[in-house]
């Protein structure tokens, strides 16, 4: 159980409390609710039970990124960067049969996965140096030479390039070599890119060639601009706000990089990746998953909303919102 949560914070502004993640019978808790009301001089608005609802985690302390064991036909290893961000990009794979997601922090944990994902990060340069120092960079290069699929997203994409420069002291300042697996160079600027996009994969090479012409949706949120070599981009994207069209990402053999978070969320994208990885191992399986990540999330948040509505005094909450009392 979490201790009561103020509806409005600030001296004299607290109008009610909510007990969250309560396990057990509310009737047994009744005397405690009375005590809380006497201590705070505000009413208890409700008691929300502990729920098994699969919603996006709020930070990198999530239990999702603890798993390090391989159990599926397809083994996807996500590098657990010290400053990992947007790790919900990979949740879609957890719901596909025959797939296991492992979060790898140490070199001896990597093994030989079918796909390695380098995720987003709050500090690209610092996490790249961490990769280099603990030996994971060398192993990623080795797996790339063995034609394993490597996929970098946002900061992970920047790491895969040739160089990363920070002339504006956005992160660590200076210039460092990237992993060197794609023909891309990144320079950090003070302006941050924040935009929602839709797009379509262009001609994709290598194991994931099945993604060619598949559509996706997602968003960008990053510092830095990446310049790529000729004809190595992986997709054409459209900014949903201003309708501007541009190219995104870079590929080299079985190494792919993109700035787009949520690029795996559409069912066709995730299924195509898994089917391609299975095919690369000589395994043919179809009809992997029929529900999109968006539809799944909507159902989970609807479930959360229904339980909260049943557990709290909504009339009191609306009164507080509308009248301050």
N, C-alpha and C positions, 0 to 999 in steps of 0.2 A: 504494500500500500504506500502511496505517496501522500505526504502530509498535505493539508488543504492548500488550494491554489486560489489566490485572490482574483476576483473578476476585474477589479480595477485597482491599480497600485498607487501609492502616494498617501501621505498623512491626510486623514479625513476623507479619502476617496474610496476606501474599501467598502463595497456594498454587499458582498456575499462571498462565501467560500464553497469550493467543490472538492470533495474527496475523490481522488483518482486512483485507479488500479487497485481497487479494494477486492480482496479475496474473502469470501465467506458470506454469512447472513447479515443483512443490513439491520435486522431487528436486534441482533446481539450488540451492534455498534451504537444503538440509540442513546445510551447513557453518555457515550463519548461525544456524540454530536451535540448533546445538550451542554456538555462541558466546553466544547469549542465555541458554541454560541455565547456562553457566559464570559469566556475569556476575551473574545474578540468584539463582543457587542454588535455582531452582525449575524444574519441568518445563514445556516448551511443550506445552500441552494439544491444540492443533490449529492448522490454517491454513485460514481461511475465504476462499474466492475472491471476487473482485469479481463482483457479481451484477447482472443487469438485472431487478430486482424492484421493482414499483411499489407501494411502501408510503408511508404518510403521512410527510411531511418534518417534521423536528423544529423548524425555526425559519424565520424569514423570509429567510434567505440562500439558500433553495431556488432551483434553476434554473427551477422552474415559473413564478416571478413575474417572470422577465426578459422573456418574450415580449411584444412590442408590435406585431406585424404582424397584419394582417387577412388571413385566407385562406379562411374559410367563407362559406356563404350567410347564416348568422346570425353577427353580430358582437356579442360580449358583452365589454364593457369593465369590468374590476374596478379600482377606484381603489386604487392602491398607496400606502396611508397610511404615514407614517414609522414608526408603531407598530402596524402591521397584526398581527392575531392570527387564529387559526382559519381561515387561508386555504385549508385543505383542504375547506371548505364547497363549493367550486366545482369540485373535481376531477371530479365526475360528468359535467359538461358536456364535458370533454376527450375522453370516450369515445363521444360521440354524433356521428354523421356530420353534415356540413354546418355544424358549429359551430366557431367559433374563439374562444378566450379570450385577451384582451389585458390586461396589467397596466399601468395608465396612471399616470404620475408627474407629467407636465407638461401644462399646458393645451393645448399644440399637438398633443399625442398623442391627445386624446380623439376628435376628429372627430365623426361622427354615428352612433354605434352603435345597434343595435336594442334593447339593454338595458344599463343602467349598474348595477353593483352596488357599493354602499358597504359594505365588510366590517366585521368586528369590529376593535377596537383596544384596546390596553392603556391608552390615555389619550384619551377621547372629546373633551374640551375642547381639548386641545393639537392634536389632529389636525384638528378643525374649524377652528381658527384657521389652521392650515397650508393647508387647502382654500381658505379665504377669501383668504389672502395671495397664493397662487400663481395665482389666477384660476379654479380648477376649480369652486368653488362657483357662480360666475356662469354657467359653461357648463352645469353640471348643471341649474340653474334654466331656462336657455334650452332645453335638450333636453326638460325636463318640459313646457314650454309648447308644444313641438312634438309632444307626445304620445308621446315615447319612454318606454319602460318604465324606471322607476327602482326599485331594490329595495335597501333597507337592512337589514342584519342586525346585531343587538345594538347595538354602538356606532354603526354606520351608521344604524340605526333611530332612535337617540337624536338623532343629528345632524339628521335629517329633520324633527324636530318644531319647535315654536315657540320654546321656551326650554330651557336646561339650567342647573340651579342646583346649587351645591355648598356648602351652608351648614356642612358638617361637615369641610371640608378633606380630602376623600377624594382629589381630583385637584388642581385648580388653584385651588380656592375661588372665591367670587364667583358671578356669574350672567352668561351670555352668550345672545344670540339664536341660535336654531337656523337651519337653512336655510329653514324655514317652509313645507314642502311637505305636511305632514300635521298634523292637529289633535291634537298630543300635547305634553305638557310633562314633563320628566324632572327628578327631584331625587335627588342622590346621598346615600346613607346608608352607614354604616360596615359594615353587614352585607352579606355577599356571597351572592347567590343561586346555588345549585349543585343542579341537579336534572335528572333524565331525564324526558322527557315523550312522550306520544303524543297525536295530535290530528287534527282534521279542519278543512279550510277551510270557512268559512261562505259566505255569498253574496259572491262576488268580482266586482268591477266592472272595466270596461275591457278591455284586450287580454287579460289573463290570466283572463277569466271562466270559462274551461274548468277552472280549479282548483276551482271550487265543488263541495263534498262530497268532494273527494279527501282521502284519509287520509295522514298522515305520522308519522314518529318523529324524535326529536332530543333536544337537551339545552339547558339554560340555564346559563350561567356569566357573571355580570355583577354590577356594582355599580349601584345606582340603581333607582328605581321610576318607571314612566311612567304618567301619567294621560292618558286619551284622551277625545275628544268623543263625543257620542252616536252609536251605531250605525255606527262606523267601523272596528270591530275586524275582523280577517281570519280568525280561527280560534278554536275552542274546544279547550282542551288539558286533559289529565289528568296530574297528577304521578304517575309510576309507583310511587313509594314510598308516599305516603299517600293516593292515589286522589282527592285534592282536584281539583275542576274549576274552571277559570278561563278568562278570555278573553285573547287575545294579539294584539298587533300593531295596525296602523292602516293605512287606505288612503284615497286621495284620487285619483280618476281612475285614471291609470296609475302612480301612485306608491304603493309598498307598503313596509311595515316590519314586522319581527318580531324577537323576542328569540331565536328558536329556531335554534341551530346544527344543521347536518345536515338542514335542512328540505327540501333538494333531493334527498337521497340515494335516496329510493324511486324506482324506475323510472317509475311513473306520474306522479309530480310533475315530474321532469326532462323526460320526454317531452312532457307537456302544455304545459310552458312553451315548449319549442322548437317544437312544432307550432303553438302560438298565435302565436309570433313569425313563423314562416313564413307562416301564414295571413294575418297582418297585412300581409305583403308580397305577398299574392296567390299564394303557393306552397303546394301541397298535397303533403305527403309523410307517409307513415305507416310504422309498424314501424321506428322509429328505433333502439331499443335494447331488448334483451330481458333483460339481466342487471342485477340491482339492484346498487347501490353496495356493500351489505353482502356479497352473494355474491362480488363481484369482490374486495373486500378480504380476505375469508376465504381465497380461492384464492391470493392473493399472499402472505399470511402463512404459509399452509401450505407454499408453495414455499420461502419463506425458512427455515422450520423444518426442512424435509427436507434442504436443502443444509447447514445448520449441523450437523445430526445426523451427516451423512456426513463432515463435515470435522473434527470434534473427537472426542476420546476421551470419550464420554458416561459410560462406567463410572467414569473418574477424576473427572469432574465430580460424579456422584452420590455417590461416596465422600467428596468434599470437603464436599458439602452435608449428608450424613448423619453423617459422622464427624469432619469437620474436618481430614482428612488425604487 
